[in-house]
Amino acid sequence: MEEAIFSKLRYMKKVLLIGGAGFIGFNITKFLAENRNYEITVADNFFRGKMDVLLTDLVDKYKIRVVNADFTNAASFDQLDKDYDQVYMLAAVVGVKYTEEIPNELIRINAFLALNTLEWLKTAQCKKVVFTSTSECYAGTIEAFDYQVPTPESVPLCIDDITHPRFTYAVTKMLGESGFMNYSKVFGFECTIVRYHNVYGPRMGFKHVIPQVTQRFLKKEDPFKIYGYDQTRSFNYIDDAVNGTVLAMETPDVSGEIFHIGDMTDELKIEELIKYIGELMDYKGTYEYESAPSGSVSRRCPDISKAQKMLGYDPKTSWKVGVKNTIEWYVNYINTGGDVFE
Ligand SMILES: NC(=O)c1ccc[n+]([C@@H]2O[C@H](COP(=O)([O-])OP(=O)(O)OC[C@H]3O[C@@H](n4cnc5c(N)ncnc54)[C@H](O)[C@@H]3O)[C@@H](O)[C@H]2O)c1
């Protein structure tokens, strides 16, 4: 008995999640708190993440440390320990709206977040880091060079137009990918990159297509305009994305690897998605078809066979089940007076 407790304590890992209050960060924190005996620290400035009742409950129940600081300021890292076993780097300004409204700030914040974290890792004694990147890094390769879809990790990264604000986000993520891979080699910490593909689920804010469409259906918009109706996306339910990320962190001998985390079985047209949400919300009006906003890619679907083979990653939630869960959460949240949050 004593031996069991001792070995549990001995292997209690220290985990840091930078950006851990955000959509994916909160869900990784929840998963680790509920399934692992880890000492967890969440670092976030609550630019987008929320100290809502869900996070407060988790923090209280599992004695999670929260460091509320802006990590574009290098001095904020002084508030952290230096010996984490696992560091999840999730902090970033995310979302098409920000690329349009504040592209300069997005460049500054995401670049400083990546570089400050790397400079801190240089002197800290952290064992393993997962950097979270995006399919946006190769969206241009598909558009300009008609690259294969489903797309594997070996795809060259490319953006269509370096002057277009839409691509500021992808540029900062390319900087991050290169930075994390190369600092890791030079300074001797392990590093794995995950590239997410349209992660969705409850509590993801209101900037995503699913909550926005839910709000529009609740307002009974008629005719209901479907923007980019013929584009396809493959959506990745949050529980599966969390699972893929934790596997990327915890699987041995995958340092230096990049993994596409998404779902390749469920590529669907935006029209199909919107009409399914309409059905769930009992919409009886008519639909109108509109083209997509400029800079939006026409097709995106990851090849996840590398993650399946090396990590045992196996996304389990079909898009219909995931979308239904998400819609139910948002309808309940809105109908019970929840604030619209970023
Ligand atoms: N959600 C997706 O589909 C998706 C797709 C591709 C990549 N990603 C990447 O995954 C990561 C997590 O995404 P998410 O959807 O959870 O986004 P999110 O916006 O919900 O989370 C990002 C977190 O970073 C925090 N943050 C921002 N600026 C900060 C600063 N200066 N100091 C400290 N914290 C700061 C925010 O407050 C937020 O809690 C991001 O790096 C994002 O680029 C997400």
The ligand as a Tripos MOL2 file, in Angstrom:
@<TRIPOS>MOLECULE
LIG
   44    48     1     0     0
SMALL
NO_CHARGES

@<TRIPOS>ATOM
      1 N1         -9.2980   25.7070  -32.2350 N.am      1 LIG1
      2 C1         -8.7890   25.2950  -33.3890 C.2       1 LIG1
      3 O1         -9.4940   24.7410  -34.2450 O.2       1 LIG1
      4 C2         -7.3220   25.4650  -33.6860 C.ar      1 LIG1
      5 C3         -6.8870   25.1670  -34.9830 C.ar      1 LIG1
      6 C4         -5.5450   25.3020  -35.2650 C.ar      1 LIG1
      7 C5         -4.6520   25.7000  -34.2830 C.ar      1 LIG1
      8 N2         -5.0960   25.9920  -33.0280 N.ar      1 LIG1
      9 C6         -4.0930   26.4380  -32.0390 C.3       1 LIG1
     10 O2         -4.3100   25.7920  -30.7960 O.3       1 LIG1
     11 C7         -4.0370   26.6930  -29.7160 C.3       1 LIG1
     12 C8         -5.2510   26.7550  -28.8010 C.3       1 LIG1
     13 O3         -6.3660   27.1940  -29.5790 O.3       1 LIG1
     14 P1         -7.7740   27.5260  -28.9310 P.3       1 LIG1
     15 O4         -8.8060   27.2460  -29.9420 O.co2     1 LIG1
     16 O5         -7.8640   26.9000  -27.5950 O.co2     1 LIG1
     17 O6         -7.6520   29.1030  -28.7990 O.3       1 LIG1
     18 P2         -8.0600   30.0460  -27.5870 P.3       1 LIG1
     19 O7         -8.0390   31.4400  -28.1150 O.co2     1 LIG1
     20 O8         -9.3130   29.5810  -26.9460 O.co2     1 LIG1
     21 O9         -6.8650   29.8330  -26.5660 O.3       1 LIG1
     22 C9         -5.6740   30.5740  -26.5960 C.3       1 LIG1
     23 C10        -5.3810   31.0480  -25.1950 C.3       1 LIG1
     24 O10        -4.1930   31.8480  -25.2240 O.3       1 LIG1
     25 C11        -4.3940   32.9070  -24.3010 C.3       1 LIG1
     26 N3         -3.5080   34.0260  -24.6090 N.ar      1 LIG1
     27 C12        -3.5580   34.8510  -25.6840 C.ar      1 LIG1
     28 N4         -2.6310   35.8220  -25.5700 N.ar      1 LIG1
     29 C13        -1.9590   35.5800  -24.4090 C.ar      1 LIG1
     30 C14        -0.8960   36.2370  -23.7340 C.ar      1 LIG1
     31 N5         -0.3400   37.3460  -24.2430 N.pl3     1 LIG1
     32 N6         -0.4520   35.7280  -22.5610 N.ar      1 LIG1
     33 C15        -1.0480   34.6110  -22.0250 C.ar      1 LIG1
     34 N7         -2.0620   33.9610  -22.6180 N.ar      1 LIG1
     35 C16        -2.5210   34.4260  -23.7900 C.ar      1 LIG1
     36 C17        -5.8610   33.2830  -24.4750 C.3       1 LIG1
     37 O11        -6.3720   34.0270  -23.3890 O.3       1 LIG1
     38 C18        -6.5120   31.9200  -24.6240 C.3       1 LIG1
     39 O12        -6.9420   31.4270  -23.3770 O.3       1 LIG1
     40 C19        -3.6940   28.0420  -30.3430 C.3       1 LIG1
     41 O13        -2.3060   28.2230  -30.3380 O.3       1 LIG1
     42 C20        -4.2200   27.9170  -31.7690 C.3       1 LIG1
     43 O14        -3.4590   28.6820  -32.6630 O.3       1 LIG1
     44 C21        -6.4140   25.8930  -32.7160 C.ar      1 LIG1
@<TRIPOS>BOND
     1     1     2 1
     2     2     3 2
     3     2     4 1
     4     4     5 ar
     5     4    44 ar
     6     5     6 ar
     7     6     7 ar
     8     7     8 ar
     9     8     9 1
    10     8    44 ar
    11     9    10 1
    12     9    42 1
    13    10    11 1
    14    11    12 1
    15    11    40 1
    16    12    13 1
    17    13    14 1
    18    14    15 2
    19    14    16 1
    20    14    17 1
    21    17    18 1
    22    18    19 2
    23    18    20 1
    24    18    21 1
    25    21    22 1
    26    22    23 1
    27    23    24 1
    28    23    38 1
    29    24    25 1
    30    25    26 1
    31    25    36 1
    32    26    27 ar
    33    26    35 ar
    34    27    28 ar
    35    28    29 ar
    36    29    30 ar
    37    29    35 ar
    38    30    31 1
    39    30    32 ar
    40    32    33 ar
    41    33    34 ar
    42    34    35 ar
    43    36    37 1
    44    36    38 1
    45    38    39 1
    46    40    41 1
    47    40    42 1
    48    42    43 1
@<TRIPOS>SUBSTRUCTURE
     1 LIG1         1 GROUP 0 **** ****
